[in-house]
């Protein structure tokens, strides 16, 4: 019964973890460039199951295998599939159609994002909505003059026909394992960018969140039902444990 209690309680905790990840996705359904969070489950604890051979005078033990005592949420994963592109018409809204990330400079160092909502600050620097400098191919800030801004498919920026730099765009062969979410919409890297393919820059568009609201709502219903079922199991196990203790007390 104790094993059953562990299994049911671990299922409740695992579903809380899933619900938190889904709630984060829901909160960012309208955030450009957002990559949804996926949860993975693994065995909580396993215990070895043995059988004593009753016909053996030495009472040898046969190992039958291992019994799982429930599940637990492990490190969250990020889904880097591309979201749909939405036209905005604003000259500093930039989307990447294909692989790649924009390089930005934060207080913690260089980070990577697919969120192309860029602005020009008071000093004329190209920045994100969080005020981070957008970096060029050399890793320095991009300064924009006054005039009409045009951005080519390779990220080359011109202002009234005069070159103002090129967007620093990098890619990773396996972003799922190389990038770690360290902000609402930015990622740090466990190593240097090593991808060769880079997406096409599309000016006047934004990549929207890749989270599917219908899918998320379906999963939220599943999580709620799973949690309630596990909660009922905990209640049942607790009741059985109480009856067992009461019965043993009367025997004594």
C-alpha positions in Angstrom: 0.0 0.0 0.0 2.9 2.4 0.7 4.2 1.7 -2.8 0.7 2.6 -4.2 0.7 5.8 -2.1 4.1 6.8 -3.6 2.9 6.1 -7.1 -0.3 8.1 -6.7 1.4 11.0 -5.0 4.2 11.2 -7.6 1.5 11.3 -10.3 0.0 14.3 -8.6 3.3 16.2 -8.5 4.1 15.3 -12.1 0.8 16.7 -13.3 1.4 19.9 -11.3 4.7 20.2 -13.3 2.9 19.7 -16.6 0.2 22.2 -15.7 2.8 24.8 -14.9 4.5 24.3 -18.3 1.1 24.5 -20.1 0.1 27.6 -18.2 3.4 29.2 -19.3 2.6 28.3 -22.9 -0.9 29.8 -22.5 0.5 33.1 -21.2 2.7 33.4 -24.3 0.3 32.4 -27.0 0.5 36.0 -28.4 4.3 36.5 -27.8 6.2 36.7 -31.1 8.9 34.1 -31.5 7.9 32.2 -28.4 8.8 28.5 -28.3 6.5 26.3 -26.3 7.7 24.4 -23.3 7.3 20.6 -23.4 7.5 18.3 -20.3 9.0 14.9 -20.2 8.4 12.2 -17.5 10.6 9.5 -16.1 10.4 6.9 -13.4 10.3 8.5 -9.9 11.8 5.6 -8.0 12.2 1.9 -8.9 12.6 -1.0 -6.5 13.9 -4.5 -7.1 11.3 -7.3 -7.0 12.6 -10.6 -5.7 11.1 -14.1 -5.3 12.4 -16.6 -2.8 12.5 -20.2 -4.3 10.5 -22.3 -1.7 11.8 -25.5 -3.1 15.5 -24.6 -2.7 16.9 -25.4 0.8 19.3 -22.5 0.3 16.4 -20.2 -0.2 17.9 -18.7 -3.3 16.4 -15.4 -4.4 15.3 -14.9 -8.0 15.3 -11.3 -9.3 12.0 -10.8 -11.2 12.8 -7.2 -12.3 12.1 -3.8 -11.1 8.9 -2.2 -10.0 8.2 1.5 -10.6 6.9 3.6 -7.8 5.5 6.4 -9.9 6.7 9.2 -12.3 8.4 12.6 -12.0 8.8 15.5 -14.3 12.4 15.9 -15.7 14.1 18.8 -17.4 11.6 20.8 -19.6 12.3 20.7 -23.3 11.8 23.5 -25.8 10.0 23.0 -29.1 11.9 25.0 -31.7 9.6 24.4 -34.6 8.8 27.6 -36.5 5.6 29.6 -35.8 3.5 31.2 -38.5 4.6 34.6 -39.9 2.3 37.6 -39.4 2.5 40.8 -41.5 2.7 44.0 -39.4 4.1 46.5 -41.9 6.4 48.0 -39.3 9.9 48.5 -40.8 11.7 47.2 -37.6 9.5 44.1 -37.2 11.7 41.3 -38.5 11.0 37.6 -38.9 13.2 34.7 -39.7 11.7 32.2 -42.2 13.8 29.1 -41.5 16.4 28.2 -39.0 18.4 30.7 -37.0 18.4 33.2 -34.1 19.0 36.9 -33.7 22.0 37.7 -31.5 21.3 40.1 -28.6 23.4 41.6 -25.8 22.0 41.3 -22.3 23.4 42.2 -18.9 24.3 38.4 -18.6 26.0 38.2 -21.9 25.1 37.3 -25.5 21.7 35.6 -25.9 19.6 34.3 -28.8 16.0 34.9 -29.7 13.4 34.5 -32.5 11.5 37.6 -31.2 12.0 40.2 -33.9 10.1 43.1 -32.3 12.9 45.6 -32.7 13.0 49.4 -31.9 15.4 52.3 -32.3 16.4 53.7 -28.9 17.3 57.3 -28.1 20.9 56.7 -29.0 19.9 55.3 -32.4 20.8 51.7 -31.5 18.6 48.8 -32.7 17.2 47.2 -29.6 14.7 44.6 -28.5 11.5 45.5 -26.6 13.5 44.6 -23.4 16.2 47.2 -24.3 18.8 44.6 -25.3 21.2 45.7 -28.2 20.7 43.7 -31.4 24.1 42.6 -32.6 25.6 42.6 -36.0 27.8 39.9 -37.6 30.8 41.2 -35.6 29.0 41.0 -32.3 28.6 44.8 -31.8 25.6 47.0 -31.6 23.8 48.2 -34.7 23.4 52.0 -34.9 20.7 53.4 -37.2 20.6 56.9 -38.7 17.5 58.8 -39.6 15.8 57.8 -42.8 14.0 55.0 -44.5 15.2 51.6 -43.2 15.4 48.7 -45.5 16.4 45.2 -44.5 17.4 42.6 -47.1 16.8 38.9 -47.0 20.4 38.3 -45.7 19.9 40.8 -42.9 21.8 43.7 -44.5 20.4 47.0 -43.3 20.4 50.2 -45.2 19.1 53.6 -44.2 18.2 55.8 -47.1 20.4 53.6 -49.2 23.5 53.8 -46.9 24.7 50.6 -45.3 24.2 50.4 -41.6 25.4 46.9 -40.9 24.1 43.3 -41.1 22.0 41.5 -38.5 24.0 38.9 -36.7 22.1 35.6 -37.3 23.4 32.3 -36.0 22.0 28.8 -36.0 22.6 25.5 -34.1 22.6 22.0 -35.4 20.6 20.8 -32.4 19.0 23.7 -30.6 17.0 21.3 -28.4 20.2 20.3 -26.6 22.4 23.4 -27.2 20.1 26.1 -26.1 18.7 26.8 -22.6 15.9 29.1 -21.8 17.1 31.8 -19.5 14.4 34.4 -20.0 10.8 34.8 -21.2 12.0 34.7 -24.8 15.8 34.4 -24.9 18.1 31.5 -24.8 21.7 30.9 -23.7 24.0 28.5 -25.4 26.0 25.6 -24.0 28.5 26.0 -26.9 29.3 28.1 -29.9 26.8 28.3 -32.7 27.6 25.4 -35.1 24.8 25.5 -37.7 25.4 26.6 -41.3 21.8 27.0 -42.5 20.2 30.4 -41.7 16.7 31.5 -42.4 15.6 34.3 -44.7 15.0 37.7 -43.1 11.5 39.0 -43.7 11.0 42.7 -43.0 7.6 43.9 -41.8 6.7 40.5 -40.4 6.8 38.7 -37.0 7.1 35.1 -36.3 4.3 34.2 -33.9 4.3 31.7 -31.0 4.4 28.1 -32.1 2.1 27.0 -29.2 -1.2 25.6 -30.4 -4.0 26.8 -28.2 -6.3 23.9 -29.1 -3.7 21.4 -28.3 -2.8 23.1 -25.1 -6.4 23.2 -23.9 -6.8 19.5 -24.7 -3.7 18.8 -22.6 -4.9 20.9 -19.7 -8.1 18.9 -19.6 -6.0 15.7 -19.6 -3.8 17.0 -16.9 -6.7 18.0 -14.7 -8.3 14.6 -15.1 -5.1 12.8 -14.4 -4.5 14.8 -11.3 -8.0 14.1 -10.0 -7.5 10.4 -10.6 -4.2 10.4 -8.8 -5.8 12.4 -5.9 -8.5 9.8 -5.6 -5.9 7.0 -5.5 -4.1 8.8 -2.7 -7.3 9.0 -0.8 -8.1 5.3 -1.4 -4.6 4.2 -0.4 -4.8 6.3 2.8 -8.1 4.7 3.6 -6.8 1.2 3.1 -3.7 1.9 5.2 -5.9 3.2 8.0 -8.0 0.0 7.9 -4.9 -2.2 7.9 -3.4 -0.4 10.9 -6.8 -0.6 12.7 -7.0 -4.4 12.0 -3.5 -5.1 13.2 -4.2 -3.1 16.4 -7.2 -5.4 17.1 -5.1 -8.5 16.5 -2.5 -7.4 19.0 
